[in-house]
Amino acid sequence: MGKGLKEQVKGMKSAICASALLLACMSVSVTSVAIEVKPDFDHFSTGYMLTGRHVSVACESCHFKGLFTGTPRNCSGCHNNDIAPGKNSNHIDTSNTCDDCHTTSSFFDVSVDHAAVVGPCANCHNRVRATGLSTNHIKIESTDCSQCHVTIAWTPTSFSHDMTTVACKICHNGLSATGMTRNHLRTPVDCGECHVTTAWRPATFDHINVTTGCENCHNGKLASITGKPENHVRSNNECGTCHNVTAWTPAIMSHINIAGDCASCHDGTIATGKPQNHVETVATCNNCHRVGAWKPAIAP
């Protein structure tokens, strides 16, 4: 074989070897990315069950270069904004793991666990990250929602007035909170003058700022306000003529505007009447007695 022919054969062998090496490298590259999975492979057997969106994710998204050992099992191992989407910049501050609040079906299917949330409520409940104070919320000084609310729902609330910084009527206006009812007596005073923060009743009423006569409220029509009873003595007097503002009794009786004769009241039922041992007479009481006292009596 001539020298030229030997060189030609040698070149052909080198080309064949290079082609074989290239095919081998291509085969390695392909098998390192596209992982062949048996149809009957049970991923649960690895100790990690695929649920939700994880079922449809390509194997190589988690198992790089065909390597199975060392694949993260906790959410943040992949959801770190490098391998897969992780916490965004406005995520609430918490030490919880992702699956404490999120599911594998969607990030937006959230059930917040407040157990490991750090910082005051208002850090998240600021109407940007999460629901915050509504525009008609009562005016408070504290940013700690938990003073009145619980973590499972906004309502019902257990309100504490210790944080309020404004007059009662600013909130108790019928919009933000229960206000003065239609049949409430007319008064310019603040709620706290008569009511306490634990309940509307009982109320300790202060008559100092009342601007109308007694009967405007004490008429038997306004709720919870006592009026003149049916067996009251017949009189055109104002309540305050005989009664004081602290209690109905004892009353200091004034006969000035009494309507009718004495026996209309002094009949033994409404007021003290003629005793059994009284002298026989058809005269009215005031013929012998005076309004200051029964005795001494002046015989006609």
C-alpha positions in Angstrom: 0.0 0.0 0.0 1.4 3.3 -1.0 2.1 6.1 1.4 -0.7 8.3 0.0 -3.3 5.5 0.4 -2.2 5.0 4.0 -2.7 8.6 4.8 -6.2 8.6 3.2 -7.3 5.5 5.3 -5.9 7.2 8.5 -8.0 10.3 7.8 -11.2 8.3 7.2 -10.7 6.5 10.5 -10.2 9.8 12.4 -13.5 11.1 10.8 -15.4 8.0 11.9 -14.1 8.3 15.4 -15.1 12.0 15.6 -18.6 11.2 14.4 -19.0 8.4 16.9 -17.8 10.7 19.7 -20.2 13.5 18.7 -23.1 11.0 18.6 -22.2 9.8 22.1 -22.0 13.3 23.5 -25.4 14.2 21.9 -26.9 11.1 23.5 -25.6 12.1 26.9 -26.8 15.6 26.5 -30.3 14.5 25.6 -30.6 11.9 28.3 -29.5 14.5 30.9 -32.4 16.8 30.1 -35.3 14.6 29.0 -36.0 12.1 31.7 -37.7 8.9 30.6 -40.3 7.9 33.2 -42.1 4.6 33.2 -45.9 5.0 32.8 -46.6 3.0 35.9 -44.1 4.9 38.1 -45.6 5.8 41.5 -44.1 9.1 42.7 -45.5 8.5 46.2 -43.0 5.7 46.6 -40.3 8.3 46.8 -42.0 9.8 49.9 -43.2 12.9 48.1 -46.7 12.9 46.7 -47.4 15.0 43.6 -50.7 17.0 44.0 -52.3 20.0 42.3 -50.1 21.8 39.8 -47.1 19.6 40.6 -48.8 16.7 38.7 -48.4 18.4 35.3 -44.9 19.9 35.9 -42.2 18.3 33.7 -39.9 16.0 35.7 -36.7 17.9 34.6 -38.2 21.1 36.1 -37.3 19.7 39.5 -34.8 17.0 38.7 -31.9 18.8 37.0 -29.6 16.8 34.7 -31.4 13.7 35.5 -30.4 13.7 39.1 -32.9 12.6 41.7 -30.8 12.6 44.9 -31.0 15.8 46.8 -34.1 17.2 45.2 -35.7 19.7 47.7 -38.9 18.5 49.5 -39.8 21.8 51.2 -41.6 24.5 49.1 -39.0 27.2 49.5 -36.3 24.8 48.1 -37.8 25.4 44.7 -40.1 28.4 45.2 -37.2 30.8 45.7 -37.6 33.0 42.6 -34.7 31.2 41.0 -36.0 27.7 40.2 -39.7 28.6 40.6 -41.7 31.7 41.7 -41.4 32.5 45.4 -42.4 35.2 47.8 -42.9 38.6 46.1 -41.7 41.9 47.5 -45.0 42.8 49.2 -45.6 39.4 50.7 -46.7 39.6 54.4 -44.0 39.2 57.0 -44.2 35.6 58.3 -42.0 32.7 59.3 -44.6 30.2 58.1 -43.8 27.7 55.4 -45.6 28.1 52.0 -48.0 25.2 52.6 -49.2 26.7 55.9 -51.3 29.1 53.8 -51.1 28.0 50.1 -52.1 24.9 48.3 -50.3 23.2 45.4 -53.3 24.1 43.2 -52.7 27.8 43.2 -50.9 30.6 45.1 -54.1 32.5 45.2 -56.0 29.8 47.0 -54.9 31.1 50.4 -56.0 30.3 54.0 -53.8 32.6 56.1 -52.4 31.0 59.3 -51.6 33.9 61.7 -49.7 31.7 64.1 -46.3 32.7 62.8 -47.1 36.2 61.5 -44.7 38.8 62.9 -45.4 42.5 63.5 -48.6 44.4 64.2 -51.8 43.6 62.2 -51.6 46.9 60.3 -48.4 45.9 58.6 -50.5 43.7 56.4 -54.0 44.9 57.0 -53.4 48.2 55.3 -55.7 47.8 52.3 -52.7 47.1 50.1 -51.4 43.7 51.3 -54.7 42.7 52.9 -58.0 44.1 53.9 -57.6 47.1 56.2 -59.6 49.8 58.0 -62.7 50.6 56.0 -63.6 54.2 55.3 -66.4 54.1 57.8 -64.5 52.3 60.5 -64.6 53.9 63.9 -61.7 56.3 64.7 -59.1 54.4 66.9 -55.6 55.2 68.0 -54.2 51.6 68.0 -53.0 49.7 65.0 -53.5 46.4 66.7 -56.7 44.9 65.1 -56.6 42.0 67.6 -57.8 44.3 70.3 -61.3 43.9 68.9 -61.1 41.3 66.1 -60.0 37.6 65.9 -57.9 36.0 63.2 -60.7 33.8 61.8 -63.1 36.6 60.9 -63.6 40.4 61.3 -67.0 39.8 62.9 -68.2 39.5 65.6 -66.0 42.0 67.4 -65.3 42.5 71.0 -64.9 46.3 71.1 -62.7 48.0 73.6 -63.3 51.8 74.1 -59.9 52.2 75.7 -58.4 53.1 72.3 -61.0 55.6 71.2 -59.9 59.2 71.1 -63.1 61.0 70.0 -66.5 61.8 71.5 -69.1 59.0 71.5 -71.3 60.6 68.9 -68.5 60.6 66.3 -69.0 56.8 66.0 -72.4 56.3 67.6 -74.1 58.2 64.7 -76.2 55.4 63.3 -73.7 54.7 60.6 -70.4 53.6 62.1 -72.1 52.3 65.2 -75.5 52.3 66.9 -76.7 55.9 67.5 -79.5 57.8 69.2 -82.8 56.2 68.4 -85.8 58.1 67.1 -87.6 57.9 70.4 -84.6 58.9 72.5 -85.2 62.0 74.7 -83.9 65.2 73.2 -80.5 66.2 74.8 -77.3 67.8 73.5 -75.1 65.9 75.9 -72.6 63.2 74.8 -73.5 59.5 75.3 -71.0 59.1 78.0 -72.8 61.5 80.3 -75.5 58.8 80.9 -74.3 55.6 79.4 -71.3 53.3 80.0 -69.1 51.6 77.5 -70.2 48.1 78.4 -73.9 48.5 77.6 -76.5 51.1 76.9 -78.5 50.1 79.9 -78.8 50.8 82.7 -78.3 54.5 82.1 -77.7 57.1 84.7 -79.5 60.1 83.4 -78.3 63.6 84.0 -81.1 66.1 83.9 -78.8 69.1 84.0 -78.8 69.6 80.2 -82.5 68.8 79.6 -84.0 71.6 77.6 -87.7 70.7 77.8 -90.4 70.1 80.4 -90.6 66.8 82.3 -93.7 65.6 80.5 -92.0 65.9 77.1 -90.2 62.7 78.0 -92.1 61.4 81.1 -95.2 60.8 79.1 -95.4 57.0 79.0 -94.6 57.0 75.3 -90.8 57.1 75.1 -89.1 53.7 75.6 -87.9 53.0 79.1 -89.0 56.4 80.4 -91.6 56.2 83.2 -94.6 58.4 82.8 -97.5 59.4 85.1 -99.2 56.1 86.3 -103.0 55.7 86.1 -103.4 56.0 89.9 -101.4 59.2 90.1 -103.2 62.1 91.9 -105.0 64.4 89.6 -102.7 67.3 89.0 -101.6 69.8 86.3 -98.3 70.3 88.0 -95.0 69.7 86.3 -93.2 66.5 87.6 -90.5 68.7 89.1 -93.0 70.4 91.4 -93.2 67.4 93.6 -90.5 65.0 92.4 -86.7 65.4 92.1 -84.5 64.1 89.3 -82.8 61.4 91.4 -85.9 59.3 92.2 -89.7 59.5 92.1 -90.0 58.9 95.8 -90.1 60.4 98.2 -92.2 63.2 96.7 -92.9 66.6 98.2 -96.6 67.1 97.4 -97.8 70.5 96.2 -101.5 71.1 96.2 -101.3 74.3 94.2 -102.5 72.9 90.8 -104.5 70.0 92.1 -107.7 69.4 90.0 -110.9 68.3 91.8 -111.8 68.2 95.5 -109.7 66.6 98.2 -111.7 63.3 98.2 -110.7 62.8 94.5 -107.3 61.7 95.8 -107.8 61.2 99.5 -109.9 58.2 99.2 -107.7 55.7 100.9 -106.4 54.3 97.6 -104.6 57.1 95.8 -103.8 58.9 99.0 -104.6 58.7 102.7 -108.3 59.0 103.2 -110.8 59.4 106.0 -110.1 56.9 108.7 -112.9 54.7 110.2 -112.9 56.7 113.5 -113.3 60.1 111.7 -116.1 62.2 112.8 -119.3 61.9 110.8 -119.3 64.7 108.2 -120.1 65.5 104.6 -117.7 68.4 104.5 -114.6 68.3 102.3 -111.2 67.8 103.8 -110.1 71.4 103.4 -112.9 72.6 105.5 -110.9 71.4 108.6 -107.5 70.4 107.3 -104.6 72.2 105.7 -102.4 71.0 102.9 -99.3 71.1 105.1 -100.5 68.4 107.5 -103.7 66.7 108.7 -103.1 68.0 112.2 -103.9 70.2 113.8 -107.4 70.3 112.3 -109.5 73.5 112.5 -113.2 72.8 113.1 -115.5 74.8 111.0 
